[in-house]
Amino acid sequence: MKPAPFRYARADSLADAIALLAAAPGENKVLAGGQSLVPMLNMRLVRPAVLVDVNGLRELAGITPTAGGGLRIGALTRHAELAASPAVRERAPLLAEAARHVGHAAIRNQGTLGGSLAHADPAAELPAALLALDARVQVTGPGGAREIAADAFFRGLLATALEADEILTAVEVPAQPPGWGFVEIARRPGDFALAGVAAVVHNGRPLTLPSPPRGGEGEVRLVGFGVGDRPLRLGSAERVLAGGALDGATAARAGAAAGSDCDPPGDVHGSAEYRRHLATVLTERALLQAAARLAGRPR
């Protein structure tokens, strides 16, 4: 398999990269890690006129602690950096754990945070983790910079709020609450997840939620991946937890409710019914992990 002909341009600055994209919005594409883009090129699922290489832009790299215990993470940060960074492990351990599950070592060494978010594969780990963490995505285009809440960024299958002439530049992650869990099921290590769940819990008792859940106002956020056309907030499962303690019984009830929030695909690897069942089981497991961490018993 070979890609259709294209031209290559190496951007010298963020402004240069934006100008190259704006010259033909939708036809010119950003090249970062290339772990999703290159296979799509080879299968001719995308046919860009120009590939704009942003790997030399230092302003898109780096992991910086922010006030209040959060992080600013540049879009060019590799998955392996996320998994290994002491700052990420301390301030956003859910994100470090999610990065550890991405593909194989070769993929983690090349793939970027920004590329994963912009590609928006519904079975990808990092979009789900950042949605659970209530992160904000920073993008820049000809009209300047703007910030998009993770809840509003993912719009559908491989679709985001990123405009064709914009570049994803960084992600702002707030301080992570102490209770968290991350679990997935894949056919083999390194495969895309058949289903997975990320959970973030602020405390164990009592849990309070708006109804329906929105933004970061509640004290628990549950996100399923591989169970819809984008990472999904599991609102029915979140509401089960409102007003009570997080224990084994409530985790089981929340798991049972999670299936109603899912609209999974079916394929040769697993039926929609099977993936919905996985969401119920994995929601319970992720919540039990969070409960154990809140009690000082990491699992």
N, C-alpha and C positions, 0 to 999 in steps of 0.2 A: 504494500500500500504506500502511495506517495501523495503528498499534498498537491493541491492545485498551485500554480505559480503565484508567488507573492514577492513583494519587495521588503527589505529589512532596513530599519532605521534605529540607531542607538541614541536614545535621548541623552542630552547633556545636562538637563535640568528638568525640574517639574514643569516649569513654564514651557519648555521645549516639547515635552511629552504631551501636554495638553494641546498645544498648537498642532502637533501632528495628528492627534485624534480628531480635533475640531475641523481639520482640513477635509475629512470625509467621515462624518459621524456614522457609526454603524458598519462602515466598511474597513476601517483601520482598527486593529486590536492590540491590546497590551500583552506583552510577553514578560512574565516574571519567572516563576518556577517551571511553568510549562507542563506540569504533570497531568493536567486535564486538557489543556489546549492542544498540545502536540498530538496526542492520539486522535483528537477530533479533527485536526488538520489532515492527518494521514488517512482517516476514513472519509475525508471530504465532507464532513458535517458542517464545517465552517470554511469559508473561502475568503479570507481577508485580502484586501489590496496591499496593505502595509502592516507588518508586525513592528510594533513600537517597543523596543527592549528598554525596560526601566531598571535593570539590575545594577546599573552604575549609580543610581540616585541615592546617595547616603542619607538624604533627608527623609527617605521612606523606611529607614532601618532603625533599629534600636528599641530597647525596652527600658522605660523610664518610670520610676516610682513617682506618684503624684500625691498631693495633700489628701489626707483622710484615709490613707491606706490603699489607694487604687493604683492603676497602672495606665500608662500610655504606651501602646505597642505599635511600632511601625508596620506598615503593610508588607514590607519585604522580609519580615522576621520569618525564618524557616520553622517548620514544625519541630524539628529536632532542637532548635533553640528554645522554643516554648517548653518542651518537655524537660530540658536540662536546666533552665534558668533558675537560680536560687530565688530571685525576686518573684517570678511567677509561681514557684512552688510555695512560697511564703504567703503571697497576697492573693493569688487566684489558683489554688491547688486543683480545682475542678478543671480549669483550662489546661494545666500541665498534664493531668490524667487523660483528658480527651486527646491531646496531641500525641500521647504515647500510643494510642490506639490507631492512629492514622497509618494505613498501608504498611509498607516495609521500610527498612532503614534507608534504602536508596531514595524512596519517595519522600520520607521525612527530611532527608538532607537537602532536597531540592525544592519541595513544595513550600509555598508561602501562605501566611495567614490571609493576606489580602486576596490572593488568588482563590483560596478556598471559599471565602465569603462571596466574592464576585461571581464565582461559578455557581454557587448555591445548589449543589447536589443535595437532594432531600435526605440522602442516607449518610451525609458527611457529619463527622463528629464536631468540628469546630463551630459551624453555625449554630448547632444545638446548644453547645456549651455557652457561647456568648449570649444567646437568647435567654438561657437560664440565669446568667449573671447580670442581666439587664444592662448590657453594654451599649455604647453609642458608637456608631460608625462615622468616621470623618471622611469626606470626599471633597475633591477640588476640581473645578472645571473653568471654562472661560468666564463664567459669572462670579467666580470666587469660591470660597470654601463654605461648606454647610455640614451640619451634623444630623444624623438620622438615627433614631432609636432602633435597636435591633428588632423590636416588635413590628416596626413599620418597614424595615429594610427588605425582608424576605416576602416576595409577593406571589410566588408560585413555582412551578417546575423550571429550574434554571433561570428564574426571573427575579430581579431585585429592583430597588428604587434607584439604582445607579444609572445615570443618563449615559448615552453613547459617547459623549465627549467629556466625561468625568473620569477621574482616577481615584480609586480608594487609597487614601494616604495613611490612615492610622485607625486604631480602635482605642476608645477610652473604656476601661473596665473599673467599676467602682469597687470599694473594699468588699471582699467576699465574706458573707456570713459564715459562722463556724460549722453549721451542719450542711453536708453535701454528700451526694452519691452520684456515681456514673457507672452504668452497666450497658453492655451490648451483647448481642448474639450474632456471630458470623459463621459461615460454613467452615472457613479455615482462617488461621491468623493472617492478617493482612488483607482479607477480602472486605468488601463493603459490608456494613452491618445489615443483616436482615431486619433488625429493629434494635432500638436502643432508647434509653431514658437518662436524662440529666436532671438532678434534683438539687435545689438550694433551699435550705430552711434556716430562718433567722434564730429561732429558739424552739424549745420543746413544748412549752405550755404557758399560756394558751396560745393557739394559733389564730390569727385574725386575718380575714381576707375581704376585699371588696367583692361585690357580686354584680356582674361577672368580673373575673380577674382582669386587670389591665395594668400595663406599665410595671413599675416596681413597688406598688403600694402595698401589696400583700406581704406576708411573712413566709410564704412558700411559693416556689416557682417550679413547675414540673414541665419538662419539654421532651417530647418524643421525636425520634428521627427514624427515617425508613418506614414511617407509618402514614405518610401523606405526600402531598406535592411540595412540601417545605417543612422545616422544623416547626412542630406544632405545640402550642401551649395546651396542656391537658387540664382544661378548666374544670371539668366535672370532677376529676380526681382531686384538684386543689380544693374545691368547695367541700368535699367530704371531710377535709381536715380542719375546716373553720371551727373555731370555738372549743377545740378539744386538745388533748395531749397527743403527741406523736408516739404511738406505741405499736406493737405488733398487730393489734386488732384494727386500729385505724389505717395502718399501712395496707392491710389486706383489703379493707373496704375501698380505699382509694384506688388500689390496683384493679379491683373489680369494676370501678367506674371509668377507668382510663380508656377502655375499649370504645366507649361511645364517642370519644373525641377524635378517633382515628378514622382515616379513609385510606387505607393502605392499598398499594398496587398488588396484583398477583402476577407471578411469572414462574419460570421453570424451577426457581430456587425456593419458592414458598408461596402458598396461596394467600389471598387477602385475609381469609379467616385465620390462618396460622399466624400471620404478622400481628393481627389484632389481639390474638391470644398472647403472643410474646409481649405486647405492650402492657397487658395486665400484670403478667408475671414480673417484668422488669421494673415497672413502677413500684411494686411492693418491695423488690430488692433494693432499688435506689433509696427508697425512704428508710428502709432498715439500716442501710449504710449511714444515712444522715443521722438517724437516731443514735446509732452507736458512736458516731463522732461527737455528737452533742453530749453524750454521757462520758466522753473521754475514753471510749473503747473503739478505736479505729478498726475497720474490718476490710 
